[in-house]
Amino acid sequence: MNWIFGYGSIMWNPAISYSEVRKAKLSGWARRFWQLSPDHRGTPAFPGRVVTLVEKADCDCWGLAFRIEESQWDKTLEILDEREKNGYTRHFLEMNLAAGSEELCVTYIARDTNVSFSPLPSAKETALNITQATGPSGSNTDYFLRLRDTLESLQVYDEEIERLNKAFVEIDR
C-alpha cells in the first residue's frame, strides 16, 4: 500500500512527493466542515473550520489519491502526521480509483472524540464562521473556495459544499 487519499487541502496543496495522482472515492463517508482549525485557517482565539470525514452509509466522498514511492513512504507519513496534527489520526481504508480498481490507502480523519470536533447546527452559522476566520495558512474562505473549485474541476457534486455555497449567497445578500 502506498496511496494517500486527500479530500481537503491535500487535493490542491499536497506538499508531498508523489508519482501519480488519480480521482478516487471512499464509500460510506461524507465530507463535513466539522473540525475547528486553530492552527491553519484560524487562530486559537477564533478557529476556522476545515473538513473531516464522518461515516454515512449512503454517501461517497470523492477526492484525489496520491501514489507515493516506497522509498518516500515513511517521510510522507511523517510530513502528513505533522500537518494533520490537530485532532486528525491516520486511518487505513479501502478506496476506489476512478479507473475501477480498489486500493488500500491512508487518509486522515478527525473523529468526534477530539476536542476540535465541533459541528454547528446550521449551514449559515458554518458559513459565517468560515467567512470570519483567518490563520497562518490563509483565510478560511480561501480554503472553502479552493475546495469547491477543486471538486468542480473533478466534476464532483458534494452535498456539504452545495449546502454551504447556498449559505454564502444568503450571507452576501
Protein Blocks (a to p, Z undefined) as FASTA:
>chain_A
ZZdcdfblmmmmnopacfbdcddddehiacddfbccfklnmcfklccddddddddfkbcc
ddddddddfklmmmmmmmmmmmmmnopacdddddddfklpacddddddddfkbfkbccdf
bfklmmmmmmmgccfkopfklmmmmmmmmmmmnopacfklmmmmmmmmmmmZZ
